[in-house]
């Protein structure tokens, strides 16, 4: 059973139960009902797959995804991100989704199984990409690590700018709606 450990992080018990029931026999399903609990389980235990809701209390799916991506030992775990609205995910993560598979809610058993298979394939491809020569420019990989850190810093700054622009657009829309009344 230890080879088939799946972590399901979703704040809705119905979704967690539905996933457990849809999986073939032989899987050990561990459940977390909020993002913080789920992320702590990821750090403490070994999983073969993570199924993650994007909108969660205490720590969002976006935050969990980001924290997974900066840790090479976690990045290789296949990941399925779920949401009732794909737009919620694409606001933060641009398509095509290279490092995880997206699963729209509601879903059926076939969609769940296909998402899991795709996540596993993407995870294997991602591991191959990380082992390619472009990721190690010197013996210690220091240049690559510095470049990755620099890019991550740029991403954070850009996300802050995007969030500020969204806020401004929302304010303009609210202003226009107020003037129309």
Protein Blocks (a to p, Z undefined) as FASTA:
>chain_A
ZZmcccdddfbfklmmmmmmmpcghiacdddfbfklmmmmmmmpccfbdcddfbdghiaf
klmmmmmmmmmklmmpccddddfblklmmmmmccddfkbccddddddfklmmmmmmmmmm
mmmmmmmmmmpmklmmbfnommmmmmmmmmmmmmmmmmmmmmmmmmmmmmmmmmmmmmmZ
Z
